[in-house]
Amino acid sequence: MQYNFADMTPENAGVVEPQPAGMGELARLTGVFFEPGKTFADVAQRPSWFVPMLLTVLFGLIFCAVVGQRIGWDNVAQQQMEMRMAKMSPEQRAQAMQGAEMSKKLTPIIAYIAAVLGPAIGYLIAALVLLGIVAGILSAPVKFKQVFAIMCYSGMIGVVTVVLMVVVIFLKANPADFDIQHPLMFNAGALMDPNGPNKFLFAVASSLDVFSFWRIFLIAVGLKAAAGTKLSFGGALFAVLLPWGVLVLIGATFAGLFG
């Protein structure tokens, strides 16, 4: 029996290439803004959602606390009630005033519940819709946990929005003048009169928002990274724009009919 000792040399032994370490959580959170391609590729490879979800909820609660302290939820409820009563008849206004106190009590409760549960529910629904479009219609190999993680990390744009809204509240000479329904002037609706006759057009213009488009871009980048070569960036962008456009039209239609 003979052995070929030449084949047993270290040079011929199988060499295992070390796997590159993934991005840390802090690198991911900052990379969403500065290196979205690299960041979402890492998110697609190692999907996780807890930290960005936690930050989204935390900043939502901070916003609720700031509104309560600087503006007052009674003022917010009153502002919303006055907007609804603007087109009511005297009889309808009288009925609405009867529920004013209840509305003032429920408004902060609803706001805090929405801050805690809203992101998870919204991301869950959005992830299911996107999964249906990308995997079901476009036949791209993406998984739910990937899409859900992409939604959570793209939610960091919402954190930036909250920070800017808090800054605006503190810069207001009279914080009660803060319009909670139109807090930032980064959309086409800022160029229009919110009390104008065409509520449909105003709602559509208000949806053309810088932060919305930024987030749409990031989600498309994430879906492209998750699907690889099976999905083009154009296809990923279509998958995001389709449901977004439908929601905008539905919301604008309701605003036009009942606004």
C-alpha positions in Angstrom: 0.0 0.0 0.0 1.4 3.3 -1.0 0.4 6.9 0.0 0.8 10.0 -2.1 2.3 12.2 0.5 2.6 15.0 -2.0 -1.2 15.4 -2.0 -1.2 15.8 1.8 0.8 19.0 1.8 -0.7 22.1 3.3 -0.7 23.7 -0.1 -3.2 21.2 -1.4 -5.5 21.2 1.6 -8.8 22.8 1.2 -8.7 26.4 2.3 -11.8 27.9 3.9 -12.2 31.5 3.0 -13.2 33.6 6.1 -16.6 35.0 5.8 -16.7 38.8 6.0 -18.3 40.1 9.2 -21.7 41.7 8.8 -22.5 45.3 9.7 -23.1 46.2 13.3 -26.4 47.7 14.3 -25.0 51.2 14.6 -23.4 50.9 11.1 -26.8 49.7 9.7 -28.7 52.6 11.3 -26.4 55.2 9.9 -25.8 53.3 6.7 -29.5 53.7 5.8 -28.8 57.4 5.2 -25.3 57.2 3.8 -24.8 53.7 2.3 -28.2 52.4 1.5 -27.1 49.8 -1.0 -24.5 48.2 1.3 -26.8 48.5 4.3 -29.9 46.9 2.7 -27.8 44.1 1.2 -26.7 43.3 4.8 -30.2 43.5 6.0 -31.4 41.2 3.3 -28.7 38.7 4.1 -29.3 38.9 7.9 -32.8 40.2 8.5 -33.5 41.7 11.8 -36.0 44.3 12.9 -36.0 44.8 16.7 -33.7 47.8 17.0 -35.2 50.0 14.2 -38.7 49.1 15.5 -37.7 50.1 19.0 -36.3 53.4 17.8 -39.5 54.1 15.8 -41.7 53.5 18.8 -39.5 55.4 21.1 -39.4 58.5 18.9 -43.1 58.3 18.4 -43.6 58.3 22.2 -41.2 61.3 22.5 -43.3 63.2 19.9 -46.5 62.4 21.8 -44.9 63.7 25.0 -43.6 66.9 23.4 -47.0 67.6 21.9 -48.7 67.0 25.2 -46.2 69.3 27.1 -45.8 72.1 24.5 -49.1 72.2 22.7 -51.5 70.3 24.9 -53.7 67.4 23.6 -56.8 69.5 24.4 -55.6 72.1 21.9 -54.9 69.4 19.3 -58.4 67.9 19.8 -59.9 71.4 19.6 -58.0 72.2 16.4 -59.2 69.0 14.7 -62.7 69.6 15.9 -62.8 73.1 14.5 -61.6 71.8 11.1 -64.4 69.2 11.0 -67.1 71.7 12.1 -66.1 74.3 9.5 -68.6 72.8 7.0 -71.2 71.5 9.4 -74.7 72.9 9.8 -75.6 74.5 13.2 -77.4 71.4 14.3 -74.4 69.2 13.4 -72.1 71.6 15.3 -74.3 71.3 18.4 -74.1 67.6 18.3 -70.3 67.7 17.7 -69.9 69.9 20.7 -71.6 67.4 22.9 -68.8 65.0 22.3 -66.0 67.5 22.6 -65.0 66.5 26.1 -64.9 62.8 25.2 -62.8 63.7 22.1 -60.3 65.6 24.3 -59.9 62.6 26.6 -59.6 60.0 23.8 -57.1 62.0 21.5 -54.0 61.4 23.7 -54.9 57.8 24.4 -55.3 57.1 20.7 -52.1 58.9 19.9 -50.0 56.9 22.4 -51.6 53.6 21.3 -50.8 54.5 17.7 -47.2 55.3 18.6 -46.7 51.9 20.2 -48.8 49.6 17.9 -49.0 51.6 14.7 -45.5 50.9 13.3 -45.7 47.1 13.8 -49.2 46.9 12.3 -48.3 49.2 9.4 -45.0 47.5 8.6 -46.8 44.1 8.8 -49.4 45.0 6.3 -47.0 46.8 4.0 -44.6 43.8 4.1 -47.4 41.4 3.2 -48.5 43.6 0.3 -45.0 44.0 -1.0 -44.3 40.3 -0.7 -47.4 39.6 -2.7 -46.3 41.9 -5.5 -42.6 41.0 -5.5 -42.8 37.3 -4.9 -46.3 36.6 -6.2 -46.5 38.9 -9.3 -42.9 39.5 -10.2 -41.7 36.0 -9.1 -38.7 37.3 -7.3 -37.3 35.1 -4.5 -37.8 37.2 -1.4 -39.0 36.2 2.0 -41.3 37.9 4.4 -38.7 38.4 7.1 -36.5 40.2 4.6 -39.3 42.5 3.5 -40.4 43.2 7.1 -36.8 44.0 8.1 -36.5 46.3 5.0 -39.7 48.2 6.1 -38.3 48.6 9.7 -35.0 50.0 8.6 -36.6 52.3 6.0 -38.6 53.6 9.0 -35.6 55.5 10.1 -36.7 58.2 7.7 -39.7 58.6 10.0 -37.3 59.1 12.9 -35.8 62.0 11.1 -39.3 63.4 10.4 -40.1 63.2 14.1 -36.9 65.0 15.1 -37.7 67.8 12.6 -41.3 68.1 13.9 -40.1 68.4 17.5 -37.6 71.1 16.4 -40.5 73.0 14.7 -42.6 72.8 17.8 -39.9 74.3 20.0 -39.1 77.0 17.5 -42.8 78.1 17.3 -43.4 81.4 19.2 -46.9 79.9 19.9 -46.6 76.1 19.9 -50.4 75.9 19.6 -50.0 77.2 16.0 -48.4 73.9 15.1 -50.6 72.0 12.5 -50.3 68.4 13.5 -51.9 67.3 10.2 -49.5 69.2 8.0 -46.4 69.6 10.3 -43.6 70.0 7.7 -43.5 72.0 4.5 -41.6 69.5 2.4 -44.4 68.6 0.0 -46.2 70.2 -2.9 -49.3 70.9 -0.7 -47.3 73.5 1.1 -47.7 75.7 -1.9 -51.5 75.4 -1.8 -54.2 76.8 0.5 -55.4 73.9 2.7 -58.8 75.5 3.0 -59.1 75.8 -0.8 -62.1 74.3 -2.7 -60.2 71.4 -4.3 -59.5 69.0 -1.4 -58.7 66.1 -3.8 -55.8 68.0 -5.4 -54.5 69.3 -2.1 -54.4 65.8 -0.7 -52.5 64.5 -3.7 -50.1 67.4 -3.6 -49.5 66.8 0.1 -48.6 63.2 -0.6 -45.8 64.3 -2.9 -43.5 64.6 0.0 -39.7 64.6 0.1 -39.5 62.1 2.9 -42.1 59.8 1.3 -40.1 59.6 -1.9 -36.9 59.1 0.1 -38.5 56.1 1.9 -39.9 54.7 -1.3 -36.4 54.8 -2.8 -34.9 53.0 0.2 -37.6 50.3 0.2 -36.9 49.7 -3.5 -33.2 49.5 -2.8 -33.9 46.9 -0.1 -36.2 44.8 -2.3 -33.6 44.8 -5.1 -30.9 43.7 -2.6 -33.2 40.9 -1.3 -34.2 39.6 -4.7 -30.7 39.9 -6.3 -30.6 39.4 -10.1 -34.2 38.2 -10.2 -35.5 41.7 -9.8 -34.4 45.0 -11.5 -34.4 48.2 -9.5 -37.1 49.4 -11.8 -39.2 46.4 -10.9 -38.6 47.0 -7.2 -39.6 50.7 -7.6 -42.8 49.7 -9.4 -43.6 47.2 -6.6 -43.4 50.1 -4.0 -45.0 52.8 -6.1 -48.1 50.7 -7.1 -49.6 50.3 -3.6 -48.4 53.8 -2.6 -50.2 55.4 -5.5 -53.4 53.4 -4.8 -53.4 54.6 -1.2 -52.8 58.2 -2.3 -55.7 58.1 -4.7 -58.0 56.5 -2.1 -57.1 59.1 0.5 -57.5 62.0 -1.9 -60.9 60.7 -3.0 -62.1 60.6 0.6 -60.7 64.1 1.2 -62.5 65.3 -1.9 -65.8 63.8 -0.9 -65.8 64.4 2.8 -63.1 67.0 3.4 
